[in-house]
Amino acid sequence: MQARLCQVLASPKRLEILYTLKDQEMTAGELAKAVDVTMPNLSQHLSLMKQHGLVESRKEGLNMYYRVASHQILETLASVRKVLVEQLAKQSKLLEQVQ
């Protein structure tokens, strides 16, 4: 299950969707504009993300609103970013030593 979830998170566009929804709920139309994708493409991403418990939705009138299902995933992504920053810092130091 963890490997499948990581596969879902491996998409840069899905990460962008999560970060865009970090502090707010948005309609599908607003979200499509914010992350610069077509509605059919967004629908595919959101369907997969809903299936894996990353986002939730609610319908209000004609609009479907989306939000992050658990902020725990955002905390996890922040931890992964910290690891990447550390790796880049080490690589940068190594590059300076080589030059």
Secondary structure, 3 states (H helix, E strand, C coil): CHHHHHHHHCCHHHHHHHHHCCCCCEEHHHHHHHHCCCHHHHHHHHHHHHHCCCEEEEEECCEEEEEECCHHHHHHHHHHHHHHHHHHHHHHHHHHHHC
